[in-house]
C-alpha cells in the first residue's frame, strides 16, 4: 500500500467495496424470501383493484362497439367497470329527438353532432351513412349483440357510466337530453383519475 | 342442471349470458352452455379461472362447443 491515507489503489478500493457489500448483504439478510436472496422491489399499491376504467373519447360506432364489448366482457368476468364519456363520445349518450333550450351556437353543435348511438358514423368506410347500416346488418347476421343491447347489458351488470361536464359544455349539450342510465353521473377529470388510479386496466377508446 | 343455448351468438354474449345465468344459481348447481363461437372455449376457461367457478368439462364437436360449469360460493 502507498500509505497515502486515501486508499486509492485498485486493491484498496476493491477491499473497501467488498467490505461494504458484505455489510449491505448482512442488512438485507432476513428481508428476502430465501437465505441470501435480495428482497423484491417494493411495488406501489396502485394497479391492484379489479377494475377496468375506460375513457370513451371517440364518437364513432365501431369504437363504441369496442368500448361496450370491453365493458360488458369485463363486467361478466367480475371486474368493476367505469366508463367516462368525453368529447365526441358524449354524442353516443344523447337521446334522439329531445328538444332542450339552447343558445344559437349550442343549437348549431346540437344539430351537427349525432343524436345518440343510432346516428353515429363509422371511423372508416362510413360511405355517407351506408357503413353503419352495413356493419349493423353483419352484426345481426353473426349474432353479435347490437350496441344498444350491449348498453342494456352494461346497465344490468352494473357498469358505471360517467359523463364529462366540460365536454358537454363545449359541445352545447344539456343534461336533459342525455339518456337514462342507472347511476348516470356527471364529473370532471379528477373523478376519472381517482377512480382509475388504483385499477388494473385503464384504456382510452 | 340448467342449459344455456348461446349458439348463434358471438362474443361477448356467450360469456355475458353465462355470467348472468351463474349469478342466478345457488352454490353447487351446474350449468351447461352451448355455443358455436370459436372464442367460446378459451373465453369460458378464462372466465372460470377469473371468477373461481369450476369448469367441470368441455366438449367440442363439429363446430359446436359445450362447457359445464359448477357454481362455487
Interface residues (C-beta under 8 A of the other chain):
Chain A: X69 X72 X73 X75 X76 X77 X78 X142 X143 X144 X145 X150 X153 X156 X157
Chain B: X8 X9 X10 X11 X12 X13 X15 X16 X18 X19 X20 X37 X46 X47 X50 X51
